[in-house]
């Protein structure tokens, strides 16, 4: 029975949400699966991936073949690296402690990259909000400036007419 690590689509139309599963290659895309390994939500930025790395490595060592997208996700979360390091341990090229140290160093570096992206996105969003607020303030000031002279001119005309009437009535007396 050939086993694939692949994505199962869930969620509503236009808002996909995927489960990462180990399934028989002959099973339907959203059909029966052997084990759920995690989830993938592409709707967030950066995409949210929750993965049982040890379970994925176990399936990879037992011969499961990931699909292209699943391989990219497994690589992103470090399951492919951990599988590679496990192969090195079996061959005697590495000790378990060395492999664990390399994997932890890679995880820290990856977490730093993800945090930098999230910070960059939040800074960009804050800058866009500040620019929008500045543009809105400029529009409001222009609107107030355009409305203010009209009000002053109208009051001056009324005062001028009132002064003219007062002068005419004074002359009549």
Steps between C-alpha positions, in 0.01 A plus 500: 500500500678818386462781751502871411533800726260749347252777566130451564290807419254632756341839558250690292510620142774759453642438851692172485637330808705184464579199714837337444435126501665168428261317268487207264589624151183341362269686741306808391645844567262572787434136582631250748844561652733304725619778729456875529843661531405868520320791339580780255315830474606707196251779581729663757819690425743334563315171446425304817642149508448264794690174448591195707862488379583169672195329350586630154860380533377157608279474190786620277732234647234236435495595130215750468540731201396864546328688218672813371302738721527274802877471441530880501304521827703220660819675392371833638436344841824299505364146468708433188816622678425287804449197273833575331676529836339173615649332192841637600458356848415156359810509279719606793601836352342693790418438861152562629617805698666656195190445289278650771731802531494559122122467491449741793737755344305478173168543688628815676621648170168419332302652789708819471426524125127451558501763776682746271236448231217550749666817634550631148135439419384676817728797427369522144143485628566770761666722237204454265260596780707809586511607134125451466441706815727780373320503165163510676615791720619688191163447329315616812717811532444582133127452545498729808711759320266495200193535719635773732538790246147441372362547850710815561403657165134439569523664841690797355229547231232491766690752710555724197130492411411565862743794513357642178145478636608656826672783312192557282270511800738742675496726195121504494490627855 
